Amino acid sequence: MAATKKTVLITGVTRGIGRALALEFAKHGHLIIGCGRDKTNLDSLQLQLSNASPQSHLLFIADVKSDDSVRQMAHTVRDKLGSLDIIDMFVLQCFFLHFG
């Protein structure tokens, strides 16, 4: 039986653990929604993700410290996809701190 493909949101996706997670999830066929502050690194990651899987991954220039930036990204994701399956822990912590 084939594994169910998930939609995964990862913040800080341009470097380090965030980038490694995005690439690993993509290799397993999951759709990546990611954000970071560096356009050059986002463009580089988009190319790597495209090579790793045929999904139409969504990457955003966004700063998670900015309510407006996060709100805009959330609205775009909701409009394009409806929902997420996996959200990284930093996003969950911010949500609970903000809306708790």
C-alpha positions in Angstrom: 0.0 0.0 0.0 1.4 3.4 -1.0 2.0 6.0 1.7 -0.4 9.0 1.9 1.2 12.2 0.6 1.0 15.1 3.0 1.2 18.9 2.7 4.0 20.2 5.0 4.6 23.7 6.2 8.1 24.5 7.2 9.4 27.9 8.3 13.1 28.9 8.0 13.2 26.7 4.9 16.2 28.3 3.3 18.9 27.0 5.6 19.9 24.3 8.1 17.3 21.9 9.5 14.4 23.6 7.7 16.0 23.1 4.3 17.0 19.5 5.1 13.5 18.7 6.2 12.0 20.2 3.1 14.2 18.2 0.8 13.7 15.0 2.7 9.9 15.4 2.7 9.9 16.3 -1.0 12.0 13.1 -1.8 9.1 11.1 -0.3 6.6 12.9 -2.5 5.1 15.4 0.0 4.1 18.9 -1.0 6.3 21.6 0.7 5.0 25.0 1.8 7.9 27.0 3.0 9.0 30.4 4.0 12.2 32.3 4.5 13.6 35.8 4.3 16.3 35.2 1.5 15.0 35.2 -2.1 18.2 33.8 -3.5 18.1 30.8 -1.1 14.4 30.3 -1.8 15.1 30.2 -5.5 17.9 27.7 -5.0 15.6 25.5 -2.8 12.8 25.7 -5.4 15.1 24.3 -8.0 16.2 21.5 -5.6 12.7 20.7 -4.7 11.6 20.5 -8.3 14.4 18.1 -9.0 13.4 16.0 -5.9 9.7 15.7 -6.8 7.1 16.7 -9.4 4.9 18.5 -6.8 4.2 22.3 -7.2 5.9 23.4 -4.0 5.0 26.8 -2.7 7.8 29.0 -1.2 7.2 32.5 0.2 9.4 35.3 1.2 8.1 35.8 4.7 9.3 36.7 8.2 7.5 34.8 10.9 8.0 37.7 13.3 5.7 39.8 11.1 2.0 39.2 11.7 1.1 40.7 8.3 3.7 38.5 6.5 2.3 35.4 8.2 -1.3 36.4 7.7 -0.7 36.9 3.9 1.1 33.6 3.6 -1.7 31.8 5.5 -4.4 33.3 3.3 -2.6 32.3 0.1 -2.0 28.8 1.4 -5.7 28.5 2.4 -6.9 29.8 -0.9 -4.7 27.5 -3.0 -4.7 24.3 -0.8 -7.4 24.6 1.8 -5.5 22.9 4.6 -2.1 21.5 5.8 -1.2 18.1 7.2 2.0 18.8 9.0 3.2 22.1 10.5 6.6 22.6 12.0 6.7 23.2 15.8 7.8 26.8 15.6 4.6 27.7 13.8 2.6 25.8 16.4 4.3 27.6 19.3 3.7 31.0 17.7 0.1 30.2 17.1 -0.5 29.2 20.7 1.4 32.2 22.1 -0.6 34.5 19.8 -4.1 32.9 20.1 -3.5 30.7 23.2 
